[in-house]
Amino acid sequence: MLKFPRRWIVSLHVLLMMMMTVSLVGCGDGRAGDADDGRLNIVATTGMIADMVRNVVGEHAQVTGLMDEGVDPHLYRPTRSDVLRLDRANVVVYNGLLLEGQMGETLGRLQSADKHVIAVAERLDPALLMEDDEDPDEADPHVWMDVRLWSTVVEQFTEQMAEISPEHAETYRENAERYLAELAELDSYVREVIASIPEEHRVLVTAHDAFNYFGRSYDIEVRGVYGISTESEAGMHDINRLVDFVVERELPAVFAESSVTDRPVQAVIRGAHSRRHNLRLGGELFSDAMGRAGTYEGTYIGMIDHNATTIARALGGDAPERGMQGRLGERP
């Protein structure tokens, strides 16, 4: 069977969304709208991007995130209300690199003289990007999994916002400097706790390949049931391959993800048990989406803190039960 790059595959739904976008945009006045109080109106796709934007712009913009917790951006399809929000925004911020695969045509149509459309991952130096294992012509979009790489995204976005609204440039840069200091602390914590895992068990097995940047940055081997995209179902060959791997390496735990079904991971666990290997579920990680809004895990820092702490503790490393700041599990 012929295999085409994902960028060539346009589903019927996307074609319908293109038609709907034209219809909805045509119903408006064609102008980007400010927030009710005169601030910039910024719409971000994923929770990680929305959190980054809020930390940089502070009170000088109204920021709306399209995707809630537990939403898989690979499969997310914009609703009619999403299209209206995007059309009314002054600034639209998305990841790019085909992460928001079903939104590609909608985002492309938002390019206009009175709207700023920013693909944050696509502004990174290509030399810093990892390849998609399934399609070498494409880049892995999960750049937020490397805190240092995400810090570069923060720096670049800050300068873009300084150009968009120069009257607030100083504030944006001050906010970014504070936030970058917090990210540096987070990066150091992740390095410390992942390094504490015994080397023979320093392997992260998850539902899909969202953690390759995490693995490269923090020196932990990564295996996934799915590929980088979650659009295809995992087959028995993929599951049996992972069962062979975890049994051979005598791994103590594998991990589910909040935005991806855990059925393949549970199948790996059952397969290992059938071979008398006591494999357990080490916990649920945040990969393509953060935790619940209003919680610590519902921030980028909380998301990565949760992941690193959960991974380290499940694989025999040394990490505090409530994470870097003692806030994991904190209720709003």
Secondary structure, 3 states (H helix, E strand, C coil): CCCCCHHHCCCHHHHHHHHHHHHHHHHCCCCCCCCCCCCEEEEECCHHHHHHHHHHHHHHEEEEECCCCCCCCCCCCCCHHHHHHHHHCCEEEECCCCCCHHHHHHHHCCCECCEEEEEHHHHCCHHHCCEECCEEEEECCCHHHCHHHHHHHHHHHHHHHHHHCHHHHHHHHHHHHHHHHHHHHHHHHHHHHHHCCCHHHCEEEECCCCCHHHHHHHCCEEEECCCCCCCCCCCHHHHHHHHHHHHHHCCCEEEEECCECCHHHHHHHHHHHHCCCCCEEEEEECCCCCCCCCCHHHCHHHHHHHHHHHHHHHCCCCCCCCCCCCCCCCCC
